[in-house]
C-alpha cells in the first residue's frame, strides 16, 4: 500500500486530507481494518490483536528528457531577461536587437511567399 507520494525534481505534490474511519473497538472481529492515527498506519484485526499493515512511500519524478527541457527553458528565460536588461542600458545592443527583429520578420515573410 502506498502511504505517501513525495515530490521529485521539477514536480510538486499538493497536500491531501486525512480521514479517520470509525471502528467499534468493543466488537472487533477478524478481518476488520482500522486507521491508527497515532502511528499513521492501517491495522488489521487477526481475531486476537491488531497487526500493523506497513506501507511504503512512492516518489514521482519527471524523466530525464522532460527535466532537460525544463532546465533549458529556465536558462533561456534567464538569458532573455539578461539581454533585455543589457538592451535597456546599452543602446548598441538595443539597436542590434531591433535590426535582428526586422531581419527575422523579412526572412519569415519571404519564406511564406516561396
C-alpha positions as CSV (number, residue, x, y, z in Angstrom):
1,X,0.0,0.0,0.0
2,X,1.3,3.4,-0.9
3,X,1.0,5.8,2.1
4,X,2.7,8.9,0.7
5,X,3.6,10.5,-2.6
6,X,6.8,12.6,-2.4
7,X,7.8,15.3,-4.9
8,X,10.9,14.9,-7.0
9,X,12.9,17.4,-9.1
10,X,10.5,19.5,-11.1
11,X,7.3,18.1,-9.6
12,X,5.2,19.5,-6.8
13,X,2.7,17.4,-4.8
14,X,-0.3,19.1,-3.2
15,X,-1.4,18.0,0.2
16,X,-4.3,15.8,0.7
17,X,-6.7,15.2,3.5
18,X,-6.7,12.6,6.3
19,X,-9.9,10.9,7.5
20,X,-10.3,8.5,10.3
21,X,-12.9,5.8,9.9
22,X,-15.0,4.7,12.9
23,X,-14.2,1.2,14.3
24,X,-16.2,-0.1,17.2
25,X,-13.3,-1.4,19.3
26,X,-15.6,-3.2,21.7
27,X,-16.8,-5.5,19.0
28,X,-13.8,-6.1,16.7
29,X,-13.8,-9.2,14.5
30,X,-11.1,-10.9,12.4
31,X,-10.5,-9.1,9.1
32,X,-11.6,-5.6,10.3
33,X,-9.3,-2.8,9.2
34,X,-8.7,0.5,11.0
35,X,-6.5,3.5,10.7
36,X,-4.3,4.2,13.7
37,X,-3.9,7.9,13.9
38,X,-1.0,7.7,16.4
39,X,1.2,5.5,14.2
40,X,-0.4,6.7,11.0
41,X,-0.8,3.1,9.7
42,X,-3.5,0.8,8.7
43,X,-4.1,-2.1,11.1
44,X,-6.0,-5.3,10.6
45,X,-7.5,-7.4,13.4
46,X,-6.4,-11.1,13.3
47,X,-9.0,-12.2,15.8
48,X,-6.9,-11.6,18.8
49,X,-4.8,-8.4,18.2
50,X,-4.4,-5.5,15.8
51,X,-1.5,-6.0,13.4
52,X,0.1,-3.1,11.5
53,X,-0.1,-3.2,7.7
54,X,3.2,-1.5,6.8
55,X,3.3,0.8,3.8
56,X,5.8,2.4,1.6
57,X,6.2,5.9,0.0
58,X,6.3,6.4,-3.7
59,X,8.4,9.1,-5.4
60,X,7.2,10.5,-8.7
61,X,9.6,12.4,-10.8
62,X,9.9,13.7,-14.4
63,X,12.1,11.7,-16.8
64,X,15.5,12.9,-17.9
65,X,14.2,14.4,-21.2
66,X,11.5,16.5,-19.5
67,X,13.9,17.7,-16.8
68,X,16.4,18.7,-19.6
69,X,13.7,20.6,-21.5
70,X,12.6,22.4,-18.3
71,X,16.2,23.3,-17.4
72,X,16.8,24.6,-20.9
73,X,13.6,26.7,-20.7
74,X,14.6,28.1,-17.3
75,X,18.1,29.0,-18.6
76,X,16.7,30.6,-21.8
77,X,14.3,32.7,-19.7
78,X,17.2,34.0,-17.6
79,X,19.2,34.7,-20.8
80,X,16.4,36.6,-22.3
81,X,15.9,38.7,-19.2
82,X,19.7,39.4,-19.1
83,X,19.6,40.6,-22.7
84,X,16.6,42.8,-22.0
85,X,18.4,44.4,-19.1
86,X,21.5,44.9,-21.2
87,X,19.5,46.4,-24.0
88,X,17.9,48.9,-21.6
89,X,21.4,50.1,-20.5
90,X,23.3,49.9,-23.8
91,X,21.9,51.5,-26.9
92,X,24.1,49.4,-29.2
93,X,22.6,46.2,-28.0
94,X,19.1,47.6,-28.3
95,X,19.9,48.7,-31.9
96,X,21.1,45.2,-32.7
97,X,18.0,43.6,-31.3
98,X,15.8,45.8,-33.3
99,X,17.7,45.1,-36.5
100,X,17.5,41.3,-35.8
101,X,13.8,41.5,-35.3
102,X,13.4,43.4,-38.6
103,X,15.6,40.9,-40.4
104,X,13.7,37.9,-38.9
105,X,10.4,39.4,-40.0
106,X,11.7,40.0,-43.5
107,X,13.0,36.4,-43.8
108,X,9.8,34.9,-42.4
109,X,7.7,37.0,-44.9
110,X,10.0,35.9,-47.8
111,X,9.7,32.2,-46.8
112,X,5.9,32.5,-46.8
113,X,5.9,33.7,-50.4
114,X,8.2,31.0,-51.7
